[in-house]
C-alpha cells in the first residue's frame, strides 16, 4: 500500500505533462491544416516542361 504514495504523484505529474504538451501543440498550430496533408498526395508536382 505504501507504493501508492509514490505512484499517485507520478501519475498526476505524467498526466500534467501530457496536458501541457497537448495545449502547446494547440497553441503552435499543429492542428490547423488537417486536410492539407490528406490532399497533398493528390497534387501533381510534375509541371516541368521539356522545351
N, CA, C and O atoms as a Tinker XYZ file with bonds, in Angstrom:
   204  protein
     1  N      0.805000   -1.192000    0.000000    73     2
     2  CA     0.000000    0.000000    0.000000    64     1     3
     3  C      0.852000    1.261000    0.000000    63     2     4     5
     4  O      0.405000    2.322000   -0.437000    81     3
     5  N      2.060000    1.142000    0.484000    73     3     6
     6  CA     2.934000    2.308000    0.532000    64     5     7
     7  C      3.386000    2.752000   -0.855000    63     6     8     9
     8  O      3.815000    3.891000   -1.033000    81     7
     9  N      3.291000    1.865000   -1.829000    73     7    10
    10  CA     3.718000    2.211000   -3.183000    64     9    11
    11  C      2.778000    3.246000   -3.799000    63    10    12    13
    12  O      3.180000    3.985000   -4.698000    81    11
    13  N      1.535000    3.307000   -3.326000    73    11    14
    14  CA     0.590000    4.301000   -3.836000    64    13    15
    15  C      1.033000    5.726000   -3.509000    63    14    16    17
    16  O      0.685000    6.667000   -4.222000    81    15
    17  N      1.786000    5.879000   -2.449000    73    15    18
    18  CA     2.296000    7.199000   -2.092000    64    17    19
    19  C      3.205000    7.730000   -3.198000    63    18    20    21
    20  O      3.298000    8.940000   -3.404000    81    19
    21  N      3.866000    6.834000   -3.898000    73    19    22
    22  CA     4.758000    7.242000   -4.994000    64    21    23
    23  C      4.046000    7.239000   -6.347000    63    22    24    25
    24  O      4.302000    8.101000   -7.187000    81    23
    25  N      3.166000    6.283000   -6.552000    73    23    26
    26  CA     2.547000    6.129000   -7.868000    64    25    27
    27  C      1.519000    7.207000   -8.186000    63    26    28    29
    28  O      1.418000    7.638000   -9.335000    81    27
    29  N      0.767000    7.643000   -7.208000    73    27    30
    30  CA    -0.255000    8.664000   -7.470000    64    29    31
    31  C      0.366000    9.994000   -7.890000    63    30    32    33
    32  O     -0.100000   10.570000   -8.872000    81    31
    33  N      1.390000   10.520000   -7.208000    73    31    34
    34  CA     2.012000   11.760000   -7.701000    64    33    35
    35  C      2.694000   11.601000   -9.060000    63    34    36    37
    36  O      2.678000   12.524000   -9.875000    81    35
    37  N      3.291000   10.437000   -9.304000    73    35    38
    38  CA     3.919000   10.201000  -10.601000    64    37    39
    39  C      2.862000   10.195000  -11.702000    63    38    40    41
    40  O      3.087000   10.764000  -12.770000    81    39
    41  N      1.722000    9.565000  -11.463000    73    39    42
    42  CA     0.642000    9.528000  -12.453000    64    41    43
    43  C      0.088000   10.929000  -12.700000    63    42    44    45
    44  O     -0.174000   11.301000  -13.843000    81    43
    45  N     -0.090000   11.705000  -11.632000    73    43    46
    46  CA    -0.576000   13.074000  -11.803000    64    45    47
    47  C      0.434000   13.936000  -12.556000    63    46    48    49
    48  O      0.053000   14.765000  -13.383000    81    47
    49  N      1.707000   13.743000  -12.272000    73    47    50
    50  CA     2.746000   14.501000  -12.969000    64    49    51
    51  C      2.766000   14.161000  -14.454000    63    50    52    53
    52  O      2.830000   15.063000  -15.291000    81    51
    53  N      2.711000   12.877000  -14.794000    73    51    54
    54  CA     2.725000   12.475000  -16.204000    64    53    55
    55  C      1.457000   12.942000  -16.930000    63    54    56    57
    56  O      1.515000   13.316000  -18.101000    81    55
    57  N      0.332000   12.921000  -16.245000    73    55    58
    58  CA    -0.892000   13.450000  -16.844000    64    57    59
    59  C     -0.776000   14.942000  -17.108000    63    58    60    61
    60  O     -1.231000   15.428000  -18.144000    81    59
    61  N     -0.167000   15.675000  -16.173000    73    59    62
    62  CA     0.055000   17.111000  -16.361000    64    61    63
    63  C      0.996000   17.395000  -17.517000    63    62    64    65
    64  O      0.780000   18.333000  -18.284000    81    63
    65  N      2.045000   16.583000  -17.644000    73    63    66
    66  CA     2.976000   16.756000  -18.767000    64    65    67
    67  C      2.263000   16.508000  -20.087000    63    66    68    69
    68  O      2.485000   17.234000  -21.056000    81    67
    69  N      1.412000   15.494000  -20.136000    73    67    70
    70  CA     0.646000   15.230000  -21.351000    64    69    71
    71  C     -0.308000   16.359000  -21.684000    63    70    72    73
    72  O     -0.462000   16.717000  -22.852000    81    71
    73  N     -0.948000   16.922000  -20.672000    73    71    74
    74  CA    -1.862000   18.037000  -20.888000    64    73    75
    75  C     -1.114000   19.271000  -21.375000    63    74    76    77
    76  O     -1.585000   19.963000  -22.278000    81    75
    77  N      0.031000   19.551000  -20.794000    73    75    78
    78  CA     0.842000   20.691000  -21.230000    64    77    79
    79  C      1.323000   20.499000  -22.663000    63    78    80    81
    80  O      1.327000   21.449000  -23.446000    81    79
    81  N      1.729000   19.282000  -23.013000    73    79    82
    82  CA     2.168000   19.015000  -24.389000    64    81    83
    83  C      1.017000   19.193000  -25.371000    63    82    84    85
    84  O      1.216000   19.727000  -26.462000    81    83
    85  N     -0.174000   18.759000  -25.004000    73    83    86
    86  CA    -1.334000   18.929000  -25.872000    64    85    87
    87  C     -1.686000   20.397000  -26.051000    63    86    88    89
    88  O     -1.950000   20.839000  -27.169000    81    87
    89  N     -1.691000   21.154000  -24.964000    73    87    90
    90  CA    -2.003000   22.584000  -25.059000    64    89    91
    91  C     -0.942000   23.322000  -25.863000    63    90    92    93
    92  O     -1.266000   24.250000  -26.604000    81    91
    93  N      0.325000   22.924000  -25.729000    73    91    94
    94  CA     1.394000   23.537000  -26.519000    64    93    95
    95  C      1.177000   23.257000  -28.005000    63    94    96    97
    96  O      1.371000   24.141000  -28.840000    81    95
    97  N      0.776000   22.030000  -28.337000    73    95    98
    98  CA     0.553000   21.701000  -29.745000    64    97    99
    99  C     -0.631000   22.476000  -30.312000    63    98   100   101
   100  O     -0.617000   22.844000  -31.486000    81    99
   101  N     -1.642000   22.727000  -29.508000    73    99   102
   102  CA    -2.750000   23.561000  -29.968000    64   101   103
   103  C     -2.302000   24.998000  -30.201000    63   102   104   105
   104  O     -2.690000   25.624000  -31.187000    81   103
   105  N     -1.479000   25.518000  -29.287000    73   103   106
   106  CA    -1.041000   26.914000  -29.379000    64   105   107
   107  C     -0.126000   27.146000  -30.580000    63   106   108   109
   108  O     -0.176000   28.214000  -31.191000    81   107
   109  N      0.707000   26.165000  -30.926000    73   107   110
   110  CA     1.641000   26.337000  -32.030000    64   109   111
   111  C      1.038000   25.984000  -33.381000    63   110   112   113
   112  O      1.731000   26.051000  -34.396000    81   111
   113  N     -0.238000   25.608000  -33.417000    73   111   114
   114  CA    -0.915000   25.391000  -34.694000    64   113   115
   115  C     -0.674000   24.037000  -35.318000    63   114   116   117
   116  O     -0.697000   23.918000  -36.543000    81   115
   117  N     -0.446000   23.021000  -34.527000    73   115   118
   118  CA    -0.206000   21.693000  -35.075000    64   117   119
   119  C     -1.462000   21.105000  -35.724000    63   118   120   121
   120  O     -1.357000   20.222000  -36.574000    81   119
   121  N     -2.634000   21.578000  -35.337000    73   119   122
   122  CA    -3.886000   21.021000  -35.846000    64   121   123
   123  C     -4.612000   21.986000  -36.768000    63   122   124   125
   124  O     -5.820000   21.854000  -36.963000    81   123
   125  N     -3.918000   22.935000  -37.327000    73   123   126
   126  CA    -4.563000   23.957000  -38.158000    64   125   127
   127  C     -5.035000   23.405000  -39.501000    63   126   128   129
   128  O     -6.175000   23.646000  -39.897000    81   127
   129  N     -4.184000   22.676000  -40.202000    73   127   130
   130  CA    -4.490000   22.248000  -41.569000    64   129   131
   131  C     -4.567000   20.728000  -41.622000    63   130   132   133
   132  O     -3.616000   20.066000  -42.037000    81   131
   133  N     -5.692000   20.183000  -41.204000    73   131   134
   134  CA    -5.837000   18.730000  -41.189000    64   133   135
   135  C     -6.074000   18.163000  -42.582000    63   134   136   137
   136  O     -5.693000   17.026000  -42.861000    81   135
   137  N     -6.707000   18.951000  -43.469000    73   135   138
   138  CA    -6.986000   18.457000  -44.813000    64   137   139
   139  C     -5.802000   18.630000  -45.751000    63   138   140   141
   140  O     -5.742000   17.969000  -46.788000    81   139
   141  N     -4.870000   19.491000  -45.418000    73   139   142
   142  CA    -3.733000   19.754000  -46.296000    64   141   143
   143  C     -2.873000   18.529000  -46.523000    63   142   144   145
   144  O     -2.479000   18.248000  -47.654000    81   143
   145  N     -2.580000   17.802000  -45.469000    73   143   146
   146  CA    -1.755000   16.607000  -45.609000    64   145   147
   147  C     -2.484000   15.524000  -46.403000    63   146   148   149
   148  O     -1.860000   14.777000  -47.157000    81   147
   149  N     -3.800000   15.441000  -46.233000    73   147   150
   150  CA    -4.572000   14.434000  -46.967000    64   149   151
   151  C     -4.668000   14.784000  -48.445000    63   150   152   153
   152  O     -4.671000   13.888000  -49.289000    81   151
   153  N     -4.747000   16.065000  -48.772000    73   151   154
   154  CA    -4.883000   16.479000  -50.164000    64   153   155
   155  C     -3.540000   16.646000  -50.868000    63   154   156   157
   156  O     -3.490000   16.709000  -52.096000    81   155
   157  N     -2.466000   16.717000  -50.112000    73   155   158
   158  CA    -1.143000   16.925000  -50.706000    64   157   159
   159  C     -0.744000   15.766000  -51.623000    63   158   160   161
   160  O      0.007000   15.962000  -52.579000    81   159
   161  N     -1.237000   14.573000  -51.339000    73   159   162
   162  CA    -0.919000   13.418000  -52.169000    64   161   163
   163  C     -1.558000   13.548000  -53.551000    63   162   164   165
   164  O     -1.088000   12.934000  -54.509000    81   163
   165  N     -2.617000   14.334000  -53.661000    73   163   166
   166  CA    -3.325000   14.472000  -54.927000    64   165   167
   167  C     -2.729000   15.545000  -55.831000    63   166   168   169
   168  O     -3.051000   15.589000  -57.019000    81   167
   169  N     -1.877000   16.404000  -55.305000    73   167   170
   170  CA    -1.298000   17.490000  -56.080000    64   169   171
   171  C     -0.146000   16.956000  -56.913000    63   170   172   173
   172  O      0.770000   16.315000  -56.397000    81   171
   173  N     -0.206000   17.231000  -58.211000    73   171   174
   174  CA     0.823000   16.763000  -59.118000    64   173   175
   175  C      1.918000   17.819000  -59.225000    63   174   176   177
   176  O      1.664000   18.923000  -59.708000    81   175
   177  N      3.121000   17.500000  -58.784000    73   175   178
   178  CA     4.237000   18.441000  -58.826000    64   177   179
   179  C      5.083000   18.316000  -60.092000    63   178   180   181
   180  O      6.112000   18.981000  -60.212000    81   179
   181  N      4.672000   17.488000  -61.019000    73   179   182
   182  CA     5.430000   17.291000  -62.253000    64   181   183
   183  C      4.966000   18.266000  -63.334000    63   182   184   185
   184  O      4.493000   17.849000  -64.391000    81   183
   185  N      5.101000   19.543000  -63.070000    73   183   186
   186  CA     4.673000   20.572000  -64.024000    64   185   187
   187  C      5.843000   21.127000  -64.835000    63   186   188   189
   188  O      5.770000   22.248000  -65.337000    81   187
   189  N      6.901000   20.365000  -64.966000    73   187   190
   190  CA     8.052000   20.822000  -65.761000    64   189   191
   191  C      7.797000   20.594000  -67.235000    63   190   192   193
   192  O      7.248000   19.568000  -67.635000    81   191
   193  N      8.210000   21.578000  -68.048000    73   191   194
   194  CA     8.041000   21.470000  -69.490000    64   193   195
   195  C      9.406000   21.229000  -70.127000    63   194   196   197
   196  O     10.389000   21.867000  -69.751000    81   195
   197  N      9.469000   20.324000  -71.074000    73   195   198
   198  CA    10.711000   19.987000  -71.778000    64   197   199
   199  C     10.753000   20.756000  -73.103000    63   198   200   201
   200  O     10.527000   20.167000  -74.161000    81   199
   201  N     11.038000   22.056000  -73.060000    73   199   202
   202  CA    11.086000   22.812000  -74.302000    64   201   203
   203  C     12.435000   23.416000  -74.539000    63   202   204
   204  O     12.641000   24.088000  -75.550000    81   203
